[in-house]
Amino acid sequence: MSCTSVSESLSAHLDGMLSVEERRALLIHLSQCRECEARLEQLAQVRAALRALPVKAAPVSLVTMLREAASRERERVLARHARLEGLMTGLRLWMDNLMRPMALPVAGGLISAVLLFSMLIPGFAFRPISAANDVPVALITEPTIKASMPFGFDSDAEVEAIIDDQGRMVDYTITRGPKTPELRRAIENNLLFTEFTPATMFGAPTFGKINISFQRRTIDIRS
């Protein structure tokens, strides 16, 4: 490894994020390069000093104000999401009621036309048209993860996150795993470094839900 690649990998090495092969190559380079070894020691000292800094507690008034603001935002998001679900349910019912009376006549007419056409032109052959470049169009899409930086977890966990129309996580609920402060901090740190693609309805961004399963340094997305 070169000094440049080693310098870029020192932080990941201290976090334990390197693979076995990468860690072995880095240690071999450090045993031969005093400059990179000194840079690693300096970085470790800086991290230790930052961790030793005292944690200043937030004022009680600020905590109360933030909780009230978060509660109001949660109620607003849940109300908007409920209205969206009602709109989607009404749209599905409307489309179902619209298409149901037309299904049988259209199917009967199509079958009759195919039979008549096959009798008039018995030697006609259908050729499949290649659709390799066609892009599927969906009326409704679910939110997806665009990029993430996973952190390690002591236990598996699953959350249901609400993503707004800007691709921002506005709320989440732990659906599996112990609801401890340590697990909540780990989940919030992960979601803080995660970028989402918002859900769409008729091509326009909208609110949506996404189920995320954290499985010890890996992330699994379930719609």
Secondary structure, DSSP 8 states (H G I E B T S, - for coil): --HHHHHHHHHHHHTT-S-HHHHHHHHHHHHH-HHHHHHHHHHHHHHHHHHHS------HHHHHHHHHHHHHHHHHHHHHHHHHHHHHHHHHHHHHHHHHHHHHHHHHHHHHHHHHHHHH-TT--------TT-----SEE--EEEE------SS-EEEEEEE-TTS-EEEEEEEES---HHHHHHHHHHHHT-EEE-EEETTEEE-EEEEEEE-SS-EEEE-
